[in-house]
Amino acid sequence: MLRVSIVGASGYGGGELLRLLLGHPQIEVAQVTSESNAGKPVHTLHPNLRSVTDIKFVSARVLEPCDVLCLALPHGEASKRIEEFARLAPRIVDLSADFRLRDPQVYQKWYGEPHAAPAWLDRFVYGLPEVSREQLRGASYASGVGCNATAANLALLPLARAGLIDASRPVVVDIKVGSSEGGASPSLASHHPERSGAVRSFAPTGHRHTAEVEQALGLTNVHLSITSIELVRGVLATAHVWTRPGITDRDLWAVYRQAYRDEPFVRLVKAQGTVYRYPEPKLLAGTNWADVGFEADPATGRVVSIAAIDNLGKGAAGSALQCLNLMYGFDERDGLRFSGLHPI
C-alpha cells in the first residue's frame, strides 16, 4: 500500500482528491493538512466523507515522510516550498498551476510574477495523460492541469494531431463553468488550488489557461472565453476552428476515433435519437470521464468541437490520480471507476 498525503485538503480540489484516494485499492491516506482546521475531522468540511473515514486534518508543520505527496495549495505556494516537499516524498503530484508551464517567461506573463523555482519546471511532467502518458510512466513529479485548459485540450487534441487546424485563423474556445471552479468560500481560499484566482476564472478574454492550451497543442492563436453558468460541477468547452473547406463529419469521425480509441476516460458523444446528442457536463459529476463531440461545416471549413468534464474530476483531482496510477504502473482506472449518475 502506498502512503499518500495531501497538503491543503480543506478545499474542493483537496477534498475531491481525498475522496478518490480513499477508494483506491492500493493507497493508504497517511495525512491531510489544513492550517485553520487542524484537529478537526475531515467530514466537518467534506460532509460526504462522514462515516467513510475518521481521518483528521493536521498542520503541515507535522507532515511525515510518505510515498507520494499531493499538493493542493494556492497558486504560487508549492513552488516556494518545493525543496521542502521534495524532502518528504520521492514523488509529488501538484494540483496547482505552479509547474504546468515549461517556460518561466511565459509563466510570468500569465501569472504576473516571476516563478519561484524555475529550475524545477523541467522536472515536472504535464499532468494530462492524454497529452503526456508516456512521460508520466515512472515519473517523479506531475503537474496539475487547468480545468478549462483540460476541456479545451481534449476538444482540440485530435484536430491538432491530425494537422487539420488552419494556424492562420484564430482558435476560439467558449467555456461555460460551474460555481465550484471559484472555490468553496473566500475564507477557505488558501487551501484550494484554483481559489486564489477565482475572480479571473470568469474571464471573457485573457484567461491564463490559454498558455496551457498553446503549450500542449503547439498552437499560437488560441483565445479562451470563460463565463459562469447555473451549475455547480462542470466545464463545457465549445471550440471553433477552421480547416480546409470540404471536411465532413465522416472525416472527423476517423480523426477522433484514431485519437481516442485507446483512451480509458474519453468518450465520443455524437448521436441521433439519444437523450443527449452532444456532451453534457452534469452527467459527469464525480467522474474522471471526458465526453467529446464535434460537427463540421463543409461549406466554410469551420469545425465545432465540444468537450465536457467535471472540473473537480478530470479537470483536477481525477487527472491527478490518473497521473499517480501511471507513475506507479497501476491500472489507470484504479480509484476512478465511478460512472456518474442518470437522471441527475
C-alpha positions in Angstrom: 0.0 0.0 0.0 1.3 3.4 -1.0 1.2 6.0 1.8 -0.1 9.3 0.2 -0.6 12.6 2.0 -2.4 15.7 0.8 -1.2 19.2 1.6 -4.1 21.7 1.5 -7.1 19.3 1.8 -9.8 21.6 3.0 -10.9 23.0 -0.3 -12.9 21.4 -3.1 -9.9 20.1 -5.0 -8.2 18.6 -2.0 -11.5 17.1 -0.8 -12.2 15.5 -4.1 -8.8 14.0 -4.2 -9.2 12.7 -0.7 -12.5 11.0 -1.7 -10.8 9.4 -4.7 -7.8 8.2 -2.7 -10.0 6.6 -0.1 -11.5 4.4 -2.7 -8.1 3.3 -4.3 -7.3 -0.3 -3.8 -3.5 0.3 -3.4 -3.4 3.5 -1.5 -3.5 4.4 2.2 -4.1 8.0 3.1 -1.5 9.0 5.6 -2.1 12.7 6.4 -4.2 15.6 5.2 -3.4 19.2 6.1 -5.3 22.3 6.8 -3.7 25.1 9.0 -7.0 26.6 10.1 -8.8 23.2 10.7 -6.0 21.1 12.3 -7.6 18.6 14.7 -11.0 18.6 13.1 -12.4 15.5 11.3 -12.3 15.9 7.5 -16.1 15.4 7.4 -16.6 18.8 9.0 -15.7 20.4 5.7 -16.4 17.4 3.4 -19.7 16.0 4.7 -19.8 13.4 2.0 -17.0 11.6 3.8 -18.8 11.2 7.1 -18.6 7.6 8.2 -16.2 7.0 5.3 -13.1 7.9 7.1 -12.2 9.1 10.6 -9.0 10.9 9.5 -8.5 14.4 10.9 -6.7 17.5 9.5 -3.2 18.2 10.7 -0.9 21.1 10.3 1.7 20.9 7.6 4.3 21.5 10.3 3.9 17.9 11.4 4.0 16.3 8.0 5.8 13.0 8.0 7.7 11.3 5.1 5.4 9.4 2.7 5.5 7.7 -0.7 3.6 10.4 -2.6 2.8 14.0 -1.6 -0.2 15.6 -3.3 -0.2 19.4 -3.2 -3.5 21.3 -3.3 -2.2 24.7 -2.3 -2.9 28.2 -3.8 -1.1 29.1 -7.0 2.5 30.2 -6.2 2.8 28.4 -2.8 4.0 25.0 -4.0 6.9 26.5 -5.9 8.1 28.4 -2.9 8.2 25.3 -0.8 9.1 22.6 -3.4 12.5 21.8 -1.9 10.9 21.2 1.5 8.2 19.0 0.0 10.7 17.0 -2.1 12.5 16.0 1.0 9.3 14.4 2.4 8.4 12.3 -0.6 10.1 10.8 -3.7 7.1 11.6 -5.8 4.9 14.7 -6.0 1.6 15.4 -7.7 0.8 19.1 -7.7 -2.7 20.3 -8.4 -1.8 24.0 -8.8 -0.6 25.9 -11.8 3.0 26.3 -10.4 4.6 23.6 -12.7 2.3 23.4 -15.7 4.2 25.7 -17.9 7.7 24.9 -19.1 8.9 28.5 -19.9 9.4 30.8 -16.8 8.9 33.8 -19.0 5.5 32.5 -20.2 4.6 31.8 -16.6 5.5 35.4 -15.6 3.4 36.8 -18.5 0.3 34.9 -17.5 0.6 34.7 -13.7 2.0 38.2 -13.1 5.1 37.4 -11.1 8.4 35.5 -11.6 8.4 31.8 -11.0 9.8 31.0 -7.5 11.6 27.8 -8.6 12.3 27.9 -12.4 14.9 25.1 -12.2 12.1 22.7 -11.2 9.9 23.4 -14.3 11.5 20.8 -16.5 11.3 18.2 -13.7 7.5 18.1 -13.8 5.5 16.3 -16.5 2.3 18.0 -17.6 -0.4 16.1 -15.8 -2.9 15.4 -18.6 -2.4 11.7 -19.5 -4.0 12.1 -23.0 -1.1 14.5 -23.8 1.8 13.2 -21.7 1.1 9.5 -21.0 4.5 8.1 -21.9 6.4 10.8 -20.0 4.2 10.1 -16.9 5.0 6.5 -16.7 7.5 6.2 -13.9 7.8 10.0 -13.5 8.7 11.5 -10.1 6.8 14.8 -10.5 3.5 15.5 -12.2 1.9 18.9 -12.6 -1.7 19.8 -12.2 -4.0 20.7 -15.1 -6.2 23.7 -15.5 -9.8 22.5 -15.7 -10.7 24.9 -18.5 -7.5 24.0 -20.4 -8.3 20.3 -20.0 -11.6 20.7 -21.7 -10.1 22.8 -24.4 -7.2 20.5 -24.9 -9.4 17.4 -25.2 -11.8 19.1 -27.7 -8.9 20.2 -29.9 -6.3 17.5 -29.5 -7.4 15.2 -32.4 -7.6 18.1 -34.8 -4.1 19.4 -33.7 -2.5 16.0 -34.0 -4.0 15.4 -37.4 -2.7 18.8 -38.6 -6.2 20.0 -39.6 -6.2 23.4 -37.8 -5.6 26.4 -40.0 -2.9 28.2 -38.0 -3.6 31.5 -39.8 -7.1 31.6 -38.3 -8.0 32.1 -34.6 -9.0 29.2 -32.4 -11.8 30.4 -30.3 -13.0 28.3 -27.3 -16.1 29.4 -25.4 -16.1 27.7 -22.0 -19.0 27.6 -19.5 -18.1 26.7 -16.0 -19.9 25.8 -12.7 -19.6 27.6 -9.4 -17.2 25.1 -7.8 -14.5 26.5 -10.1 -14.5 29.5 -7.8 -14.0 27.5 -4.6 -16.0 26.8 -1.5 -15.8 30.2 0.2 -13.4 33.2 0.4 -12.5 32.1 3.9 -11.0 28.8 2.5 -9.2 30.5 -0.3 -5.8 29.5 0.9 -6.5 25.8 0.6 -7.9 25.4 -2.9 -5.7 25.2 -6.0 -8.0 27.3 -8.1 -9.3 29.6 -5.4 -6.7 32.3 -5.4 -7.6 33.2 -9.0 -11.4 32.7 -8.6 -12.2 36.2 -10.0 -10.1 35.6 -13.1 -11.8 32.2 -13.6 -14.6 34.1 -15.2 -12.8 36.0 -18.0 -14.3 36.8 -21.4 -10.7 37.4 -22.6 -7.2 36.8 -21.5 -7.7 33.7 -19.3 -4.4 32.3 -18.1 -5.2 28.7 -19.1 -4.7 29.9 -22.7 -0.9 29.3 -22.2 -1.6 25.7 -21.2 -3.6 25.0 -24.4 -1.0 26.6 -26.6 1.8 24.7 -24.9 0.0 21.3 -25.0 -1.1 21.6 -28.6 1.7 23.6 -30.2 -0.7 26.4 -31.2 -0.2 30.2 -31.1 -3.5 31.8 -31.9 -5.8 30.5 -29.1 -8.5 32.6 -27.5 -10.4 31.3 -24.4 -13.6 32.9 -23.1 -14.8 31.7 -19.7 -18.2 32.5 -18.2 -20.1 31.1 -15.3 -23.5 29.4 -15.6 -26.0 27.9 -13.2 -24.1 24.7 -12.5 -22.1 23.5 -9.5 -19.7 21.0 -11.1 -18.7 21.0 -14.7 -17.0 22.6 -17.7 -18.4 22.7 -21.2 -15.9 23.9 -23.9 -17.1 24.7 -27.4 -14.2 25.2 -29.7 -14.4 26.8 -33.1 -11.6 26.2 -35.5 -11.1 26.4 -39.3 -9.8 23.7 -41.5 -9.7 23.3 -45.3 -13.2 23.5 -46.9 -14.8 20.1 -47.6 -14.0 18.5 -44.3 -17.1 16.4 -43.3 -18.4 14.7 -40.2 -17.2 11.4 -41.7 -13.7 12.7 -41.9 -13.9 13.9 -38.3 -15.1 10.5 -37.1 -11.9 9.0 -38.4 -9.8 11.6 -36.8 -11.4 11.5 -33.4 -11.6 7.7 -33.3 -7.9 7.5 -34.1 -7.1 9.9 -31.3 -9.3 8.4 -28.6 -9.9 4.8 -29.4 -7.5 3.6 -26.7 -8.2 6.3 -24.1 -9.8 4.8 -20.9 -11.5 8.1 -19.9 -12.6 9.8 -23.2 -15.9 9.0 -24.9 -17.2 10.3 -28.2 -20.7 11.6 -27.8 -22.4 12.4 -31.1 -25.6 10.5 -31.7 -29.0 10.8 -33.2 -32.1 9.6 -31.3 -30.5 9.7 -27.8 -31.2 11.6 -24.6 -28.1 13.8 -25.2 -26.8 14.2 -28.7 -23.7 16.1 -27.5 -21.6 16.2 -24.3 -23.4 17.3 -21.2 -21.3 18.2 -18.1 -23.9 17.4 -15.4 -23.8 13.7 -16.4 -20.1 13.7 -15.5 -20.3 15.0 -11.9 -17.9 13.0 -9.7 -16.3 11.1 -12.6 -13.0 11.2 -14.4 -14.7 11.0 -17.8 -14.4 13.5 -20.6 -17.1 13.4 -23.3 -16.2 14.9 -26.7 -18.4 15.7 -29.7 -18.0 17.6 -32.9 -19.6 18.8 -36.1 -18.3 20.1 -39.4 -19.5 22.8 -41.7 -18.1 21.6 -45.1 -19.1 24.8 -46.9 -16.9 27.0 -44.8 -14.3 24.6 -43.3 -15.4 25.5 -39.7 -15.3 22.7 -37.2 -17.1 22.9 -33.8 -15.7 20.6 -31.2 -17.3 20.2 -27.8 -15.8 18.7 -24.6 -17.5 18.3 -21.2 -15.8 17.3 -17.9 -16.2 17.7 -14.2 -13.8 20.5 -13.2 -13.0 18.8 -9.9 -12.7 15.4 -11.5 -11.0 15.2 -14.9 -10.1 18.9 -14.5 -8.3 18.4 -11.2 -8.3 15.5 -8.7 -9.3 12.8 -11.3 -6.4 13.6 -13.6 -4.1 13.9 -10.6 -5.0 10.3 -9.5 -4.7 9.1 -13.1 -1.2 10.5 -13.2 -0.3 8.8 -9.9 -1.5 5.5 -11.3 0.7 6.0 -14.3 3.7 7.0 -12.2 3.5 3.7 -10.3 2.4 1.4 -13.1 -1.1 0.8 -11.7 -4.2 0.4 -13.9 -5.1 4.0 -14.9 -8.7 3.3 -13.9 -7.9 2.4 -10.2 -9.9 4.6 -7.9 -11.6 6.3 -10.9 -14.3 3.8 -12.0 -17.4 5.8 -10.9 -19.7 6.0 -13.9 -21.7 9.1 -12.9 -25.4 9.3 -12.4 -28.5 9.5 -14.5 -31.0 11.1 -14.2 -29.5 14.0 -12.4 
